Structures are given as structure tokens and as C-alpha cells.
Amino acid sequence: MPLAIPNRILAKSAWILGGAVLAASLLLLWARFRSQRTFTAPDSPVAAVSDPSVIARGRYLVHGPAHCADCHAPPSEKPKVDAGEEAELSGGYALRTFLGVMRAPNITSDAETGIGRIGDTELARFFRHGIDHRGQVGLPVMMYAGLSDQDLTAILSYLRTVAPVRHAVAPSRYNLLGMITKAFFLEPFDPGPAPAGPPEPGPTREYGGYLATAVANCASCHTARNMKTGEYTGPRFAGGLVFRKSDSPQRVAISPNLTPDPATGVMTGWSRERFVERMRKGSVSDWSPMPWGSFSRMTEGDLGALYLYLSALDPIHRETVPPSKDGP
């Protein structure tokens, strides 16, 4: 005959279960509420200008080393980006992560669906501190806080000239873990004072360092990071960050070690000419998170400066991926 369970045990179990459901519901409500908190940050003295040379610099950065189109081009334009061509910046790319779905917005000058009604101060604040025009902070996927005032001015100036494209992009959606992360772990950037102007462009290690850390953002992908907070957890430029293909999560890529370690550095033994050639060649696989198309648009001088900087880094022994004759 079936085992009889005393009513007092059933009642206690019901209270425990009910308490657990109530606690989970309260946590969800609190995380949802707190994830909408707003922040303030100092205004940046940056505003768009109409100088053609400044706009040309911004165009080069957006479609070249800053690789904005890799995220802000709609999926239909991705083949153009991969081919090193200029693409529409109307947004729509979806990055699916364990924290939710992050969607790149429309950054054309459209007033309804783009950035036409967002002021220069608000846009600059997002670059500098990761705070959007609503005052909210998001995942640190755009690491451009170190851009000089001069280059940030150039980018804003160019974006103001981009023809409006009416394309409404759905907002990013955080899951429960994402809301908890946003509510309790994400904070605005504190970049410190930005340089008024970048190092003088040219084949120097100093300018290469500026490109690698503030513009092309090599460090943000080629360094292991905590994907909940964006904090670096490994040696800079030594690789180890894991990427999963958005529409096929089983596809994994790991950023290689860019330091000149003789055993584990993927660029070890490369000449400047070989580095430039490799950056011009593009992807050698059917999927890579590297923005090859945008980087192929970089000038030879900028690529040469980048090579000088990377080849002069302190070697760090860190195995990340099997060596390849084709490089990263």
C-alpha cells in the first residue's frame, strides 16, 4: 500500500517551495528594476565639425581600423564588410551570449531609428564611459574609451554625414543572468583624461600602441576576459578569449597570442612585410571573429606601426591555439 506522508511534512514542504518561488520572484523583480538604473558622467568637450579633412579621418576610422561596420552593418551587408568595402551602418547584427541577445543599433543620421536626435555629448559619453543616451550602462563590447578627443571628433563628424536609413532595430534583451549582471556588476568606464590628439601618425611604436589599444582594440579580443564584467583576466595581448558563433554556438574560436614568445606567439618570426600581407589577405577560414575586411582597409603605414608595437611587446608564454602557417 502507498506510504502515507504526514500532513505536517507536506505543509512544511509547501512552505519551503512557496518561499523559494517567492524569493526567486523577488530577485527577478529587484534585478529587473535595478538593471534600469541610470548613471551620470562628466561631459566630454567633443562635438562634430564640418571640416572635410576631419570627416575624411572619421570615415577612415569607422570603415577601417575602428571596424564599426563589423557590428553596425545589417546582416545583408556583411559580405561587403568582409570584402573590405564600405557598408551601410543601419544596424541589426545580433550577438547571442549567455547573458542575452545584444543588438547593434542603427548609427545612421536617421532621426527616428538612428542617432539623428542623439546629441554629440550623449554619443561621446557612450564612447568614454559606456553610458547610453538613456543614462544606462551596457556590456563593455565597445572599448573605445581611449580614443583621443581628436579622433572621437572625427568619428562623430563623419557619422553626422552618413545618409539616414530608416531601419528600426529591436532593443537588446538581457536574460535573468544578464539582468543580474547589469544590475549588480556593470559600472561605467573610468577612462581617465583622454589625450587631445593621438600620437603623430607614422611608422612608430608609440602610434602603433595607440592603434592597438584605443582604435583597433587588439587588446580587447587578444586578452582573456571575464565575459560578465569585461575585466581582463589574463596577460594583455597573450590571447585566450573564447568566441562562439552567434548562430552556431558549437563553433568556437580562441584568440591567439600576439606577443613575440618564441614557442606560443603566433607572429613569431614574421617580418613587417609578411604582417602587412597577412592583414591584407583576410580570413583563411569559413568563420572568424576577427574583423579582417575592415583591417584590410588600413593604410600600410598604420599596419607597419601596429607591427612595430606588437613585435616589441614583452614575450609571454601562453598556448592558446595550435600554431598555423597562415597565422591568426
Rosetta silent file (secondary structure, phi, psi, omega in degrees, C-alpha in Angstrom):
SEQUENCE: MPLAIPNRILAKSAWILGGAVLAASLLLLWARFRSQRTFTAPDSPVAAVSDPSVIARGRYLVHGPAHCADCHAPPSEKPKVDAGEEAELSGGYALRTFLGVMRAPNITSDAETGIGRIGDTELARFFRHGIDHRGQVGLPVMMYAGLSDQDLTAILSYLRTVAPVRHAVAPSRYNLLGMITKAFFLEPFDPGPAPAGPPEPGPTREYGGYLATAVANCASCHTARNMKTGEYTGPRFAGGLVFRKSDSPQRVAISPNLTPDPATGVMTGWSRERFVERMRKGSVSDWSPMPWGSFSRMTEGDLGALYLYLSALDPIHRETVPPSKDGP
SCORE:     score description
SCORE:     0.000 S_00000001
   1 L     0.000  150.954 -176.995    0.000    0.000    0.000 S_00000001
   2 L   -62.979  149.412 -178.915    1.262    3.550   -0.661 S_00000001
   3 L   -75.938  128.138  179.380    3.337    5.263    2.009 S_00000001
   4 L   -84.379  130.497  178.917    1.371    7.910    3.900 S_00000001
   5 L  -102.572  125.301 -178.542    3.141   11.232    4.352 S_00000001
   6 L   -56.562  143.903 -179.159    2.172   13.152    7.479 S_00000001
   7 H   -59.523  -34.794 -178.694    0.288   16.391    6.848 S_00000001
   8 H   -65.080  -33.598  177.982    2.834   18.403    8.837 S_00000001
   9 H   -71.326  -42.045  177.023    5.624   17.290    6.431 S_00000001
  10 H   -60.645  -43.089 -179.571    3.501   18.169    3.403 S_00000001
  11 H   -64.175  -41.681  179.346    2.728   21.546    4.892 S_00000001
  12 H   -64.192  -41.158  179.313    6.397   22.225    5.657 S_00000001
  13 H   -63.804  -39.820  179.632    7.420   21.214    2.121 S_00000001
  14 H   -64.135  -40.586  177.640    4.778   23.519    0.666 S_00000001
  15 H   -63.640  -41.592 -179.815    6.065   26.416    2.772 S_00000001
  16 H   -64.680  -46.946  179.636    9.639   25.768    1.662 S_00000001
  17 H   -62.970  -44.290  179.236    8.649   25.522   -2.002 S_00000001
  18 H   -62.479  -40.285  177.639    6.482   28.596   -1.773 S_00000001
  19 H   -63.612  -39.269  179.720    9.255   30.512   -0.053 S_00000001
  20 H   -65.554  -42.572  178.775   11.738   29.538   -2.758 S_00000001
  21 H   -64.170  -42.325  179.161    9.348   30.653   -5.523 S_00000001
  22 H   -63.460  -42.796 -179.939    8.687   33.931   -3.709 S_00000001
  23 H   -63.103  -42.792  179.512   12.421   34.567   -3.210 S_00000001
  24 H   -64.264  -39.983  179.658   13.146   33.868   -6.891 S_00000001
  25 H   -65.307  -42.068  178.452   10.315   36.179   -7.954 S_00000001
  26 H   -64.947  -39.635  177.726   11.556   38.970   -5.697 S_00000001
  27 H   -62.555  -43.115  179.334   15.107   38.539   -7.018 S_00000001
  28 H   -61.805  -45.793  179.922   13.832   38.765  -10.590 S_00000001
  29 H   -63.693  -42.864 -179.640   11.826   41.905   -9.847 S_00000001
  30 H   -65.838  -42.461  179.062   14.715   43.537   -7.987 S_00000001
  31 H   -64.800  -40.948  179.456   17.214   42.651  -10.741 S_00000001
  32 H   -64.008  -42.379  179.155   14.847   43.954  -13.420 S_00000001
  33 H   -66.609  -48.510 -175.904   14.337   47.198  -11.518 S_00000001
  34 H   -70.051  -27.221  179.472   17.988   47.710  -10.637 S_00000001
  35 L   -68.392  -13.831  178.338   19.172   46.855  -14.187 S_00000001
  36 L   -95.352    7.027 -178.075   17.381   50.026  -15.341 S_00000001
  37 L   -61.419  152.851 -178.120   19.376   52.292  -13.006 S_00000001
  38 L  -114.961  159.140 -176.936   20.950   55.367  -14.567 S_00000001
  39 L  -131.939  162.402  171.938   24.363   56.987  -14.192 S_00000001
  40 L  -121.546  159.448  178.538   25.976   60.337  -14.792 S_00000001
  41 L  -155.225  157.555  179.353   29.466   61.104  -16.054 S_00000001
  42 L   -60.790  141.724  176.261   31.494   64.190  -16.926 S_00000001
  43 L   -70.811  146.449  177.949   30.706   65.680  -20.330 S_00000001
  44 L   -98.056  137.270 -178.481   33.404   65.368  -22.958 S_00000001
  45 L   -78.227   57.956 -176.428   34.469   68.533  -24.840 S_00000001
  46 L  -125.799  133.723  177.735   33.810   66.847  -28.194 S_00000001
  47 L  -149.735  147.058 -179.555   31.456   67.992  -30.943 S_00000001
  48 L   -64.313  147.407  177.762   31.085   67.235  -34.634 S_00000001
  49 L  -128.161  171.142 -177.338   32.588   69.680  -37.114 S_00000001
  50 L  -105.612    7.922 -179.432   32.199   70.226  -40.867 S_00000001
  51 L   -64.064  121.032 -177.689   35.913   70.244  -41.772 S_00000001
  52 H   -57.637  -35.396 -178.999   36.320   67.865  -44.784 S_00000001
  53 H   -70.004  -35.216  177.798   39.700   66.592  -43.581 S_00000001
  54 H   -68.952  -42.572  178.926   38.268   65.724  -40.159 S_00000001
  55 H   -62.885  -39.535  179.125   35.305   63.953  -41.764 S_00000001
  56 H   -63.911  -39.230  176.470   37.685   62.009  -44.025 S_00000001
  57 H   -63.161  -43.434  178.505   39.654   60.868  -40.989 S_00000001
  58 H   -62.724  -39.312  178.672   36.431   59.736  -39.326 S_00000001
  59 H   -62.965  -42.893  178.097   35.386   57.817  -42.428 S_00000001
  60 H   -61.523  -44.575 -178.886   38.714   56.008  -42.486 S_00000001
  61 H   -65.509  -46.275 -175.872   38.436   55.084  -38.803 S_00000001
  62 H   -63.092  -43.414 -176.858   34.801   53.931  -38.982 S_00000001
  63 H   -95.644   -4.397 -179.589   35.261   51.690  -42.020 S_00000001
  64 L  -117.171 -113.612 -170.580   38.877   50.800  -41.268 S_00000001
  65 L   -60.842  -30.328  179.060   40.800   50.310  -38.015 S_00000001
  66 L   -79.449  -10.882  173.839   37.884   51.089  -35.646 S_00000001
  67 L    43.745   43.208  179.922   35.839   48.432  -37.565 S_00000001
  68 L   -62.952  -36.436 -176.198   32.460   49.941  -36.641 S_00000001
  69 H   -65.662  -21.365 -178.984   30.784   48.367  -39.676 S_00000001
  70 H   -61.944  -28.370  176.806   31.564   44.859  -38.450 S_00000001
  71 H  -107.148  -36.849 -171.580   28.787   45.233  -35.889 S_00000001
  72 H   -90.636   -0.229  170.550   26.703   48.150  -37.142 S_00000001
  73 L   -83.444  142.201  176.516   26.194   46.910  -40.699 S_00000001
  74 L   -67.156  156.183 -178.312   22.977   44.886  -41.166 S_00000001
  75 H   -52.379  -32.781 -179.462   23.495   41.157  -41.835 S_00000001
  76 H   -66.095  -21.662 -178.764   22.665   41.679  -45.515 S_00000001
  77 H   -96.010   -3.223 -176.243   25.695   43.988  -45.835 S_00000001
  78 H   -57.235  -39.313  177.215   28.139   41.644  -44.074 S_00000001
  79 H   -57.741  -35.312  177.867   29.591   40.292  -47.367 S_00000001
  80 H   -67.403  -41.407  178.137   30.591   43.849  -48.298 S_00000001
  81 H   -60.736  -47.699 -178.790   32.275   44.339  -44.931 S_00000001
  82 H   -62.379  -27.002  179.684   34.175   41.055  -45.288 S_00000001
  83 L   -86.174    1.457  179.779   35.311   42.140  -48.750 S_00000001
  84 L    80.275   21.400  179.540   36.757   45.371  -47.362 S_00000001
  85 L  -101.733  159.097  175.826   34.055   47.575  -48.876 S_00000001
  86 L   -71.768  138.654 -177.355   32.102   50.361  -47.205 S_00000001
  87 L  -126.779  160.476  175.970   28.760   49.149  -45.895 S_00000001
  88 L   -62.784  147.370 -175.387   25.538   50.660  -44.637 S_00000001
  89 L  -112.832   38.708 -173.351   25.523   51.383  -40.890 S_00000001
  90 L   -88.951    6.988  170.914   21.834   50.784  -40.184 S_00000001
  91 L    75.772 -176.434  177.278   22.419   48.116  -37.517 S_00000001
  92 L   117.494  -12.464  178.956   20.676   44.838  -36.759 S_00000001
  93 L   -65.616  132.895 -178.234   23.568   42.484  -36.048 S_00000001
  94 E  -111.563  123.637  175.897   22.646   40.246  -33.099 S_00000001
  95 E  -103.097  110.372 -177.943   25.275   38.911  -30.725 S_00000001
  96 E   -92.411  119.890 -178.530   23.826   35.982  -28.788 S_00000001
  97 E  -127.840  174.717  178.546   25.552   35.409  -25.471 S_00000001
  98 L   -73.034   -3.288  177.099   24.766   33.585  -22.238 S_00000001
  99 L  -101.339   -6.850 -178.943   23.623   36.954  -20.871 S_00000001
 100 E   137.283 -165.136 -179.385   21.072   37.569  -23.613 S_00000001
 101 E  -110.034  118.243  178.876   20.905   38.954  -27.134 S_00000001
 102 E  -101.547  126.554 -178.132   22.817   42.180  -27.814 S_00000001
 103 E  -114.462  132.517  179.108   21.823   44.045  -30.984 S_00000001
 104 L   -75.958  127.871 -176.351   23.938   46.708  -32.688 S_00000001
 105 L   -77.798  168.203  173.923   21.844   49.867  -33.217 S_00000001
 106 L   -72.735  121.611  179.430   21.337   51.957  -36.315 S_00000001
 107 L  -114.886   21.460  169.912   24.046   54.658  -36.327 S_00000001
 108 L   -77.260  175.038 -175.109   22.986   56.478  -39.478 S_00000001
 109 L   -83.180   12.962  178.133   21.657   60.026  -39.117 S_00000001
 110 L   -60.446  132.471 -175.181   18.005   58.941  -39.277 S_00000001
 111 L   -75.295  -28.180 -176.061   16.077   60.886  -36.641 S_00000001
 112 L   -89.627  -43.933 -173.447   13.555   58.163  -35.832 S_00000001
 113 L  -115.761   -5.062 -179.006   15.562   54.937  -35.890 S_00000001
 114 L  -113.021 -143.174 -176.158   19.178   56.151  -35.904 S_00000001
 115 L  -107.253   13.833 -175.657   21.253   58.673  -33.969 S_00000001
 116 L   -57.841  -31.570 -178.104   19.844   61.817  -35.569 S_00000001
 117 L  -100.530    2.164  178.678   18.239   63.011  -32.350 S_00000001
 118 L   -94.377  126.753 -174.770   21.045   61.960  -30.017 S_00000001
 119 L   -73.948  162.822  178.359   23.409   64.811  -29.234 S_00000001
 120 H   -58.997  -38.511 -179.376   27.196   64.797  -29.568 S_00000001
 121 H   -61.628  -42.832  179.700   27.546   64.980  -25.783 S_00000001
 122 H   -67.640  -40.723  179.376   25.497   61.807  -25.304 S_00000001
 123 H   -66.195  -42.974  178.868   27.364   59.947  -28.034 S_00000001
 124 H   -63.323  -37.155  178.618   30.737   60.990  -26.644 S_00000001
 125 H   -62.916  -36.022  178.618   29.654   59.876  -23.175 S_00000001
 126 H   -66.642  -43.823  176.887   28.894   56.414  -24.550 S_00000001
 127 H   -61.109  -45.253 -173.169   32.362   56.146  -26.104 S_00000001
 128 H   -77.556  -38.103 -169.780   34.081   57.431  -22.985 S_00000001
 129 H  -126.084   -5.209 -179.052   32.025   55.815  -20.220 S_00000001
 130 L    74.528   18.227  179.462   29.736   53.189  -21.758 S_00000001
 131 E  -102.836  123.533 -177.034   26.622   55.184  -20.719 S_00000001
 132 L   -81.846 -177.738 -174.259   23.952   55.429  -23.407 S_00000001
 133 L   -68.131  -14.200  175.436   21.623   58.357  -24.141 S_00000001
 134 L   -88.690   -6.364 -178.101   19.128   56.999  -21.564 S_00000001
 135 L    90.859    5.235 -178.288   21.801   57.078  -18.865 S_00000001
 136 L   -96.769  155.511  179.513   22.070   53.281  -18.675 S_00000001
 137 E  -106.912  145.635 -179.540   25.229   51.198  -18.870 S_00000001
 138 L  -124.400 -173.489  179.048   25.587   48.096  -21.015 S_00000001
 139 L   -61.193  142.795 -177.902   28.009   45.267  -21.652 S_00000001
 140 L   -78.418   67.959  179.991   31.543   46.530  -22.437 S_00000001
 141 L   -94.562  -14.651  176.798   31.534   45.446  -26.075 S_00000001
 142 L  -113.123  100.991 -174.148   32.722   48.825  -27.421 S_00000001
 143 L  -100.638   72.403 -177.114   36.149   49.502  -25.949 S_00000001
 144 L  -120.500   22.655 -177.655   36.896   52.976  -27.321 S_00000001
 145 L   -63.846  -24.958 -177.388   37.334   54.956  -24.115 S_00000001
 146 L   -88.493    3.561  175.902   40.974   55.635  -25.009 S_00000001
 147 L   -58.956  141.769  176.216   40.237   57.379  -28.305 S_00000001
 148 L   -69.087  157.024  174.566   41.750   60.822  -28.469 S_00000001
 149 H   -56.329  -37.278 -177.746   39.409   63.811  -28.476 S_00000001
 150 H   -64.104  -45.527 -179.063   40.637   64.498  -31.988 S_00000001
 151 H   -74.877  -33.311  175.714   39.718   61.055  -33.321 S_00000001
 152 H   -65.562  -38.672  174.549   36.429   60.934  -31.437 S_00000001
 153 H   -60.295  -41.846 -179.706   35.571   64.288  -33.020 S_00000001
 154 H   -63.485  -43.113 -179.401   36.432   62.818  -36.418 S_00000001
 155 H   -64.877  -47.308  178.792   34.178   59.795  -35.909 S_00000001
 156 H   -61.661  -39.927 -179.034   31.222   61.883  -34.728 S_00000001
 157 H   -63.385  -41.208  178.348   31.750   64.324  -37.602 S_00000001
 158 H   -67.956  -44.764 -178.016   31.653   61.516  -40.150 S_00000001
 159 H   -60.224  -31.584  178.280   28.604   59.828  -38.612 S_00000001
 160 L   -68.101  -18.282  179.935   26.693   63.109  -38.866 S_00000001
 161 L   -95.163   -9.071 -177.836   27.242   62.989  -42.643 S_00000001
 162 L   -69.380  128.677 -177.449   26.031   59.408  -43.103 S_00000001
 163 L   -57.972  139.425 -179.535   22.767   59.402  -45.067 S_00000001
 164 L   -66.605  136.271  174.490   19.750   58.485  -42.930 S_00000001
 165 L  -125.034  121.307 -179.377   18.472   54.940  -43.300 S_00000001
 166 L   -81.145  104.942 -179.146   15.132   54.145  -41.714 S_00000001
 167 L  -150.154  102.370 -179.518   15.720   50.788  -40.046 S_00000001
 168 L   -78.860  123.241 -179.796   14.236   50.105  -36.642 S_00000001
 169 L  -105.219  131.954  178.479   16.391   47.673  -34.662 S_00000001
 170 L   -61.698  145.417  179.508   14.893   45.727  -31.785 S_00000001
 171 L   -67.714  158.924  174.524   16.473   46.589  -28.418 S_00000001
 172 L   -64.656  148.536 -178.654   18.949   44.267  -26.760 S_00000001
 173 E  -125.748  119.417  177.288   17.346   41.740  -24.442 S_00000001
 174 E   -91.118  138.275  171.203   19.004   40.516  -21.252 S_00000001
 175 L   -82.337 -173.754 -176.860   18.034   37.167  -19.738 S_00000001
 176 H   -59.121  -45.009  178.923   17.854   36.699  -15.951 S_00000001
 177 H   -63.782  -37.928  177.730   21.621   36.216  -15.642 S_00000001
 178 H   -65.039  -41.297  178.389   22.151   39.245  -17.869 S_00000001
 179 H   -64.979  -39.256  178.001   19.824   41.396  -15.775 S_00000001
 180 H   -64.719  -42.133  178.314   21.614   40.315  -12.592 S_00000001
 181 H   -61.566  -46.822 -179.404   24.963   41.127  -14.211 S_00000001
 182 H   -66.094  -35.122 -176.698   23.734   44.515  -15.381 S_00000001
 183 H   -73.520  -35.966 -169.268   22.100   45.218  -12.028 S_00000001
 184 H  -120.769  -12.350 -174.050   24.985   44.329   -9.725 S_00000001
 185 L  -120.330  -32.790 -175.862   28.254   44.112  -11.696 S_00000001
 186 L   -80.156  133.232  177.817   28.320   46.553  -14.608 S_00000001
 187 L  -133.677  158.879  176.238   29.588   50.048  -13.930 S_00000001
 188 L   -61.483  154.187  174.521   30.530   52.965  -16.198 S_00000001
 189 L   -67.849  153.430  171.169   34.080   53.124  -17.530 S_00000001
 190 L  -126.018   80.103 -170.831   36.534   55.414  -15.817 S_00000001
 191 L   -74.632  -12.803 -173.543   38.960   56.087  -18.687 S_00000001
 192 L    77.273 -178.855 -178.125   40.794   58.981  -17.083 S_00000001
 193 L   -67.145  130.328  178.180   41.689   62.060  -19.139 S_00000001
 194 L   -83.727  145.578  176.477   41.730   61.365  -22.872 S_00000001
 195 L   -66.509  141.129  179.515   44.572   62.768  -24.976 S_00000001
 196 L   -64.389  -38.465  178.489   43.539   65.779  -27.017 S_00000001
 197 L  -134.582  151.798  178.939   45.330   64.380  -30.044 S_00000001
 198 L   -73.031  165.723  171.327   46.663   60.934  -30.959 S_00000001
 199 L   -54.832  151.095 -179.056   50.396   60.297  -31.298 S_00000001
 200 L   -55.809  121.026  179.234   51.664   61.624  -34.585 S_00000001
 201 L   -56.895  135.899 -179.445   50.636   59.085  -37.265 S_00000001
 202 L   163.935  175.037 -176.849   53.651   57.304  -38.665 S_00000001
 203 L   -78.322   64.104 -179.244   55.713   54.110  -38.504 S_00000001
 204 L  -124.621  155.132  178.027   56.421   54.363  -34.781 S_00000001
 205 H   -65.205  -35.595 -179.008   55.834   52.039  -31.851 S_00000001
 206 H   -61.499  -47.314  179.748   54.019   54.810  -29.990 S_00000001
 207 H   -68.661  -36.115  175.926   51.436   55.264  -32.740 S_00000001
 208 H   -61.148  -37.680  177.684   51.144   51.503  -33.149 S_00000001
 209 H   -65.232  -39.089  177.073   50.351   51.240  -29.442 S_00000001
 210 H   -62.691  -44.021  177.919   47.577   53.804  -29.801 S_00000001
 211 H   -62.392  -43.272 -174.503   46.076   51.822  -32.686 S_00000001
 212 H   -69.871  -31.058 -173.754   46.374   48.517  -30.814 S_00000001
 213 H  -105.490  -26.558 -173.578   44.810   49.703  -27.561 S_00000001
 214 H  -115.962  -25.381 -174.221   42.411   52.542  -28.449 S_00000001
 215 H  -110.651  -65.410 -179.841   41.377   52.209  -32.104 S_00000001
 216 L   -76.413  -18.423  175.104   41.722   48.685  -33.495 S_00000001
 217 L    57.641   41.603  176.863   41.272   47.299  -29.979 S_00000001
 218 H   -58.080  -39.231 -176.187   43.578   44.319  -30.455 S_00000001
 219 H   -64.206  -34.665 -174.543   43.951   44.030  -26.680 S_00000001
 220 H   -69.419  -23.718  177.138   40.216   43.679  -26.048 S_00000001
 221 H  -102.629  -31.350 -176.525   40.000   40.486  -28.130 S_00000001
 222 L   -95.689   31.771  174.310   43.511   39.101  -27.734 S_00000001
 223 E  -140.114  136.201  177.034   43.352   39.064  -23.932 S_00000001
 224 L   -63.509  137.197 -176.809   41.380   36.663  -21.742 S_00000001
 225 E  -139.377  154.981  171.204   38.448   38.489  -20.113 S_00000001
 226 L   -77.840  114.614 -174.188   35.602   37.908  -17.712 S_00000001
 227 L   -75.042   -6.256  175.023   32.621   37.932  -20.067 S_00000001
 228 L   -85.704  -36.033 -175.215   30.269   39.056  -17.281 S_00000001
 229 L  -115.975  -16.885 -176.805   32.143   42.237  -16.400 S_00000001
 230 L    84.732   -2.232 -178.812   34.606   42.728  -19.272 S_00000001
 231 L   -68.637  143.909  176.936   37.566   42.776  -16.867 S_00000001
 232 E   -73.671  134.428  179.886   40.870   41.386  -18.143 S_00000001
 233 L  -119.068   -0.317  179.897   41.818   38.104  -16.504 S_00000001
 234 L  -136.161  175.133  179.404   44.975   37.263  -18.457 S_00000001
 235 L   -63.082  139.694 -178.904   48.114   38.979  -19.736 S_00000001
 236 L   -61.005  135.952  176.978   47.444   41.691  -22.312 S_00000001
 237 L    69.437    4.150 -178.034   47.800   40.559  -25.954 S_00000001
 238 L   -90.864    8.111  174.104   48.544   36.960  -24.886 S_00000001
 239 E    74.791 -173.438  176.187   45.257   35.643  -26.288 S_00000001
 240 L   107.131   -0.874  177.989   42.848   33.151  -24.795 S_00000001
 241 L   -79.623  131.491 -176.093   39.479   34.868  -25.252 S_00000001
 242 E   -95.285  130.894  176.623   36.838   32.363  -26.374 S_00000001
 243 E  -117.332  141.441  174.276   34.333   33.297  -29.095 S_00000001
 244 E  -120.424  136.693 -179.771   31.243   31.340  -30.099 S_00000001
 245 E   -64.413  129.240 -172.947   29.499   31.786  -33.427 S_00000001
 246 L   -56.412  -45.512 -176.747   26.170   33.516  -32.767 S_00000001
 247 L   -94.101    5.639  179.457   24.047   31.253  -34.956 S_00000001
 248 E  -153.780   75.782 -171.397   26.079   28.131  -34.251 S_00000001
 249 E   -57.967  -18.729  178.984   27.305   28.118  -30.612 S_00000001
 250 E   -74.083  -16.055  176.646   29.202   24.871  -31.069 S_00000001
 251 E   -81.201  121.559 -175.081   31.624   26.732  -33.356 S_00000001
 252 E  -124.289  139.822  172.175   34.412   28.100  -31.169 S_00000001
 253 E  -129.689  143.523  179.484   37.402   30.347  -31.895 S_00000001
 254 E  -121.672  126.892 -177.610   40.119   31.309  -29.421 S_00000001
 255 L   -65.058  134.918 -177.525   42.136   34.471  -29.908 S_00000001
 256 L   -80.308  166.704  178.371   45.846   33.717  -30.427 S_00000001
 257 L   -77.675  119.256 -179.594   48.848   35.029  -28.538 S_00000001
 258 L   -95.597   -2.857  179.537   50.195   38.158  -30.270 S_00000001
 259 L   -76.944  157.270 -176.327   53.275   38.569  -28.097 S_00000001
 260 L   -81.461   42.174  175.615   56.647   37.560  -29.608 S_00000001
 261 L   -69.768  128.988 -174.618   57.038   34.444  -27.465 S_00000001
 262 L   -59.700  -30.718 -174.887   59.207   32.018  -29.493 S_00000001
 263 L   -95.372  -36.089 -172.016   57.052   28.975  -28.660 S_00000001
 264 L  -120.088   -6.262  179.096   53.472   30.267  -28.437 S_00000001
 265 L   -77.260  122.455 -173.304   53.414   33.663  -30.194 S_00000001
 266 L   -68.837  -22.451 -179.133   51.539   33.308  -33.472 S_00000001
 267 L   -97.352    5.730 -175.946   53.539   36.114  -35.130 S_00000001
 268 L   -56.119  128.206  178.127   56.957   34.869  -34.063 S_00000001
 269 L    86.432   -2.535 -179.493   59.460   35.262  -36.876 S_00000001
 270 L   -74.991  143.840  170.784   57.211   37.403  -39.036 S_00000001
 271 L   -90.177  167.167  176.400   58.669   40.322  -40.987 S_00000001
 272 H   -58.775  -41.346 -178.139   56.836   43.614  -41.382 S_00000001
 273 H   -63.416  -41.313  179.888   56.091   42.702  -44.983 S_00000001
 274 H   -66.903  -37.592  178.867   54.583   39.369  -44.010 S_00000001
 275 H   -63.009  -47.559  179.863   52.414   41.021  -41.340 S_00000001
 276 H   -61.421  -43.109  179.491   51.061   43.592  -43.801 S_00000001
 277 H   -61.336  -42.662 -179.440   50.428   40.868  -46.374 S_00000001
 278 H   -64.934  -40.464 -179.931   48.575   38.735  -43.834 S_00000001
 279 H   -68.014  -28.760  177.574   46.358   41.638  -42.738 S_00000001
 280 H   -78.136  -24.897 -172.592   45.513   42.358  -46.361 S_00000001
 281 H   -70.869  -33.705 -178.090   44.693   38.716  -47.117 S_00000001
 282 L    89.152 -168.823 -175.687   41.609   38.426  -44.949 S_00000001
 283 L   -68.622  143.608  177.501   40.128   35.377  -43.291 S_00000001
 284 L  -111.311   11.109  176.749   41.521   31.950  -44.167 S_00000001
 285 L  -130.184  171.691 -178.758   38.629   30.034  -42.593 S_00000001
 286 L   -80.030   -7.975  172.607   34.873   29.935  -43.157 S_00000001
 287 L  -155.677  131.776  176.243   34.317   31.789  -39.866 S_00000001
 288 L  -150.010  135.423  176.920   36.483   34.109  -37.821 S_00000001
 289 L   -74.785   -7.868 -179.496   35.501   36.786  -35.264 S_00000001
 290 L   -70.200  132.813  179.503   38.433   38.898  -36.474 S_00000001
 291 L   -78.620   64.922 -173.925   37.288   41.981  -38.483 S_00000001
 292 H   -57.896  -44.203 -176.462   39.518   41.105  -41.424 S_00000001
 293 H   -59.915  -45.322  179.775   37.643   43.158  -44.024 S_00000001
 294 H   -66.193  -42.798 -179.143   37.873   46.396  -42.044 S_00000001
 295 H   -67.298  -26.333  178.673   41.518   45.846  -41.134 S_00000001
 296 L   -67.442  -16.320  178.979   42.382   45.194  -44.784 S_00000001
 297 L   -85.525   -7.317 -178.947   41.444   48.852  -45.421 S_00000001
 298 L   -66.099  146.220  178.353   44.149   50.142  -43.071 S_00000001
 299 L   -67.473  157.006  179.399   46.974   52.081  -44.651 S_00000001
 300 H   -62.592  -34.680  177.879   50.329   50.382  -44.986 S_00000001
 301 H   -63.208  -42.873  179.002   51.779   52.970  -42.607 S_00000001
 302 H   -66.376  -40.880  178.110   49.236   52.140  -39.901 S_00000001
 303 H   -64.786  -37.233  177.723   49.788   48.411  -40.338 S_00000001
 304 H   -65.011  -40.146  177.469   53.533   48.971  -40.126 S_00000001
 305 H   -65.277  -40.281  178.611   53.154   50.927  -36.883 S_00000001
 306 H   -62.604  -41.255  177.882   50.927   48.183  -35.475 S_00000001
 307 H   -62.403  -43.302 -179.906   53.562   45.583  -36.367 S_00000001
 308 H   -60.308  -41.208 -179.159   56.298   47.574  -34.631 S_00000001
 309 H   -67.232  -49.690 -176.479   54.258   47.774  -31.447 S_00000001
 310 H   -65.066  -38.567 -177.904   53.223   44.118  -31.330 S_00000001
 311 H   -72.861  -14.843  178.847   56.687   42.814  -32.173 S_00000001
 312 L   -99.624    3.107  177.457   58.183   44.876  -29.325 S_00000001
 313 L   -66.077  156.128  173.165   55.827   43.545  -26.636 S_00000001
 314 L   -65.881  130.577  179.623   57.270   41.505  -23.789 S_00000001
 315 L   -67.146  134.843  178.426   57.066   37.827  -24.790 S_00000001
 316 L  -126.234  123.798 -179.974   54.526   35.858  -22.756 S_00000001
 317 L   -80.282  108.501  179.967   54.430   32.069  -22.889 S_00000001
 318 L  -154.357  107.386  179.199   50.755   31.174  -23.274 S_00000001
 319 L   -77.709  125.924  179.762   49.480   28.401  -25.525 S_00000001
 320 L  -122.878  -45.475 -179.209   46.056   29.268  -26.915 S_00000001
 321 L  -139.628  155.594  175.784   45.650   27.644  -30.314 S_00000001
 322 L   -59.300  138.898  179.076   47.736   25.241  -32.418 S_00000001
 323 L   -58.111  145.505  178.148   50.302   27.168  -34.491 S_00000001
 324 L  -132.257  139.182  179.897   49.281   27.851  -38.095 S_00000001
 325 L   -67.442  -19.956  178.696   51.454   28.794  -41.020 S_00000001
 326 L   -88.197   -6.495  178.762   48.739   31.245  -42.056 S_00000001
 327 L    78.069 -167.462 -175.526   48.790   32.992  -38.685 S_00000001
 328 L   -65.581    0.000    0.000   45.727   34.279  -36.808 S_00000001
